Amino acid sequence: MAENRVSSSRKVINRHIKVKLSEQFFKKKEYEPKRISVKITAIYMTIGALWILLSDKIAGVLIYEKETMTFISMIKGWVYVVVTGVVIHVLVYSSLKRVKDTESELINSYKDLSSANDEIVSAYGQLAASEELLRQQYEEIIKSQKQLMKSEARYRLISEATNDAIWEEKNNITFFSDRWYEITGYNKKDLEMLEHWEVLIHPDDKAITQSIMENHKRNKTPYYQCECRIKIKNGEFKWIQARGKALFDANGALDYMAGSHTDITELKEYEKRLHHLAYHDQLTGLKNRVALTERLSELIKEKNKKMALLFVDIDNFKYVNDTMGHTFGDLILKEIGLRLMQLQIENSSIYSLGGDEFIILVDYFEEMNEVEKIAVGILKELKRVVEMEGSSIFTTVSIGISFFPEHGSSMDELLKNADIAVHKAKEAGKNKIVIYNEPMNEAVAGRMRIERNLRMALENNEFELHYQPQLDIKTNKISGFEALIRWRNAELGFVSPTKFISIAEDTHLIIPIGEWVLRNASLFLKRLHQSGHTDLTISVNVSMLQLLQDDFADIVTDTLELTKLNPKYMELEITESILMESYEAIAGKLKLLRARGVRIALDDFGKGYSSLNYLRYLPITTLKIDKTFIDTISKEGKNKSLTDLIVKIGRSMDLCVVAEGVETQEQMEYLIKHKCNKIQGYLFSKPLPEDEAIQKLKGELII
């Protein structure tokens, strides 16, 4: 591109030189053709005129003869021709010579100018090349400027987006961006009044902050970074994250430093909330298992330390959740947590393990009975009635205690053993305090074996039903049977219902097991009806968990339809404790079943609260007297009158009264005398396998 421009420039300059030389040549008047021709003509005419005039006059004076005059005139003419020719030659020659000389001068000038032109063209080429280089450099500068502007804009955008304040420090003077003043609320005059901005750092953070800064200024760290609180203008403190990097000169001395301050106050508040969530139970606000683990780990490291774990478990809390709803259950948990806090137990901390489990960690005591007193106080405080949303809830707790180091050297051991003690407290009747001891481990291991095998019992067809006859005292005939489940396992052998039923309820396996019992008992009775014993009834025990199922009434109805059994021959037995704990949840279902014809028996009456109010409003058809009352029947004693009273209550309410656990003739005679409707017990028959029950019915088996 530059070469084309130089070539074009060369042509223009040559043409310009030629034009200028021509103009210079023709500017001189003596080189004008017209002027030269006029000059020659004028000279020629002047000479001719002078020659004619002067030569004729001179010849006329000197010569008189005509012939001589003619000759002289001829000579004169030739002389004129020669003279004029010479004059014209001289004039033309001198003019042309001057033209030629001028042309030579012009040619030499042209050569000089051409040489100068080459030099000019060369210089112009160099100038053009320099111009091209300058243009490229200019374009690079423009490009760099645009990139710099983009970088500055990007930096400004990033700085604003990250909420950072920029600072620079040189010669112990610190400069801050506008964002720093926005964060702190100060202005430049405020800052000028301070000795240094670092006086704003919180006293608790100043030492570590200055240490980190000094280490970096001594080139001991690659960069400077720390978090600290600074006092803002309104007197409050804000958290900032300070970052920076120093530049050092050739001698290693600090030359310049720059960095940023980021407002992380909201982040710190968020971290604080996260920390609280990580170490506290969201429902009760108490510390959680994570906090317990850390605290126990710290205490265990201390030598000769004595500690105690009190494992507090709310009794029957799952029934509260199932009957009153989880929202109501959460309110109960909050109330329990609040009451534990209000006890203000010395040298202790309270933790929630989730659900209905709480831990009281006593980290100092002198005698074990001090811990027992704490547990007694907890039982007393939590036994008070809870008034919640118009409902009165009677709560109790079971407490298991483990001691460090006697019952474990780690948190897992202490918690496990306290948990074992809690289960023992519940097995002992709830609302109890149990201190862990070594033999309890054997019971836990046994429970685990039962639970493991129980999960496969239905699939392996390990259950069977035994049937205990009920004798109608008036007719002295069998009026029906109570279906009782039995379990025989290859590993465990025969397992008593008292051992596996509670485990089945804890694991919710009681629900499918209960459906299996209901179905098989119905099929058994249907076979008896088909064999001619059409008036017999069947009684089936129902668990609380079964009753709490939303579709329980439909399950019973579907089972009866499947077995083609009339509902009036089916009797469902529920315990008095279930009735008291879950009245509102189960009342509707029982009424629905009763409306469909199913009979309802209240089992173990007299063992619990014996509320006549429930007898009045629930669709009870049968009242079963608990065996403990039957066992105490004697010729004399107050218990005899109590049994009599229960029979009278049942009969007055038009209920069928059944006495359970009748084992002696004396008991039998007493019940006959007081007009009890039916008896059930070993005096008449123990629970029998299906085949033996049929034989008993036929009178072939005498027990």
C-alpha positions, 0 to 999 in steps of 0.5 A: 500500500505504501509502495503504491502511494510512493509510485503515484507520488513520484509521477505527480512530482515529475509532471509537476517539475516539467510543467514548472520548467516549461513555465519558467522557460516560456516566461522569458519574452525573448523565447517567445516565437512571435516576439522573435519573428517580429524582431527579425522582420522588423530588423529585416524591414529596417535594413531594407528600408534604409538600404533602398533609401540610402543606397539609391540616394548615394548612387544617384549622387555618384552615378549618372549613367543608366547602364552603370546604375542598372549594374549598380542596382543589381550589385546593390540587390545582391549585397542586400540579399547577402547582408540581410541573409547574414543579419537574419542568420546571426539573429536566428543563430543567436536566438536558437543558441540562446534557446539551446543554452537555456534548454541545456540549463533546463535539462541540467535543472531538470536532472538536478530537480529529478535527483532532488525529486528522487530524494524527495520521493525517497524521503516521502517513502520513508515518511509514508512508511513512518506514517504507516507505522504511526498509523499502526501504533495509533490503531494499537493505542486506540485498541489498547485504550478500548481494552483498558476502557472495557477492563475499567468498566468490567472492574467497576462492574465487578467491584460494584457487584461484589460490594467491595470497597477498594483501598490503596496505601503508599507512604503510610497514607491510605486512600479509599474508594467511595464504596468504603465511605458508603459502608462505614458512613464516614466522610473524608473529613472524618477520616482525616481526623483519625490517626489511622483507619485501623483505630476503628477495628474492634479491640478483640480483633485488633491484635490478630488483624495487625499481626496478619498485616505485619507478616505480609508487609514483611513479605512473609505471606503471599497475600493479606487476608483477614476478617474483623469488625470495624466501628462505623459512624453510628457506633455499631460494628460491621464485619469486613473481609480485608484482602490485599497484596503488597509490592516491594522495590528492588531492595525488598522494601515495601513500596505500595499496597492495595486491596479491598474491604468487603462488607460481610455483616450479613454473611456473618449473621447468616453463618450465626443462624446456620451455626444455631441451626446446626447446634439447636433443635428447630422445634424446641430451641434446645441444643441438639445431638451435635452440640451434645457430642461436642460437649461430651467429647470435651468433658470425657477428655478431662481426667477424673470427671464424673458425669451422668446422662438422663435420657428422658422419653415421653410416655405414649407420645406416638399416641398423642401424635396419632390422635391429636395430630403432629401440630399438637404433638409439636406444641407438647414437645415445646412445652416439655422443653420449656418445663425442663429449662425452667427447672434450672438444674445446676451443673447441667445442660439440656438437649433434644435428640429429636422426637420425644427424646431429651437428654439432661447432661449433668457434668458435675455431682458428688453423689449418685443420689444427687442425680436421682433427685434431679430425675425425681424432680423431672418426673414431678414437673412433667407429670403436671397436666398440660393445657393446650388449645382447650385440651388437657393432656396428662403426660408422664415420662420415663427416665434412664440414667447412665454414669461416666465412666461406670457405664461407658467411656464414649458418648455412644456407650453412654447414650446406648446404655441410658436408652436401654434403661429408658426401655426398662423404665417403660417395661416397668410401667412407665413414669419410672426412673431406671439406672442402667446395669450390665444385665440389661444388655442381655435383655436388649440383645434378646429384644434385637433377636426377636425383632430380627426374626419377627420381621420374617415371621409372616413370610415364613408362616410362623404364626398360628392362632389358638382359641380359648372358649367362652362359656355361657354360664346360663346355658352352660355351653360354649358361646364363642372363642377368643383368638390368641396369636402364638409364634414359634420360630426356628431360632427362638423356639416358642416366643410368648406374646408378652415378649413379641407383641410390644416389639411388634407395636414398636416396629409397626409390624402389628398392623400386618400381623393384626390383619392376618389374625383378623382374616384367619379368625374369621375363616375359622369361625366361618368353618364352624358356622358351616359345620352347624355351630351357627351361633358362635362368636369370635373375639379378636384383640385389636392394637392401638396402631390398628385402630389409628389407621384411617382405613381400619373400619374398611379393613374389618368390613372387607375381611368380613365380606371376603369370608362371608361372615355376618358382622354380628358374630365378630367382636373386637376387643380394645383395652381400657388404656387404649380407650383413655389415651385415644378416645377422640381418634377411635370413637368415630371408627368404633361407632361406624363399626358398631353401626355395621353390626360389629360387636365391641368389647372393652377388655381389662376393665377395672385395670385402668381408669374405669371411666363410666363416662366412656361406657356411656358414650362408646358403643360397647357391647361387652365388658371384660373384667380383668383377671386381677379382680378375679384372682382376688375373689375370696370368701371375705375381702373388699375385692369381692365386693369390687368384682360384684360392683363391676358385674352390676355396672355392666348388667345395668348398662345392658352389657354382656359381662365376661370374667377372664382368668377364671381358674378355681371353682370358688371363682366360678361359683361367685360369678354364677351367684352374681349373674356374670354372663360368661367366663373364660379361663383355665378352669374351663379351657386353656387356649387351644389349637384349631383342631383341639378347639373343634374337639372341645366344641364337640365335647370330645376334649375334656380339660 
